[in-house]
Structures are given as C-alpha cells and as structure tokens.
Amino acid sequence: MNDVTQTQLVAAVRQIALVAGGFAVGKGWLDNDTATAITTIAVILVPFVWGQMKTRTLAKK
C-alpha cells in the first residue's frame, strides 16, 4: 500500500471539512464564517500533526 502524501491528506481533510461545514451551515448550527475558520484550521493543523507523528515514527527506527 502506498503512503499517503501530504497533498492527498490536505485534500482529504479539506473535502471532509467542507462537507461537514456545509451540513452544519445548512442545519443552522454554524454560520458561514465559522465554518470557513474551522476548515482553515483543520487544513493547517491536521497535516502538521500527521507530519510530526510520521517524523517521530521514523526517528524511532
């Protein structure tokens, strides 16, 4: 199985956040600006955490 690249991970996180944010905005749970902020944070934070975990795993080997 191929390793997931950071670009693929960011794209997946962005798509999931957009779908979840769109659903929440449609239900009235969030406003559009809040959903955009959450998506932006997720796109930045998730790959960072994933990279840190991968780096630590490689350092242990």
Protein Blocks (a to p, Z undefined) as FASTA:
>chain_A
ZZddfklmmmmmmmmmmmmmmmmmmnopacfklmmmmmmmmmmmmmmmmmmmmmmmmmmZ
Z
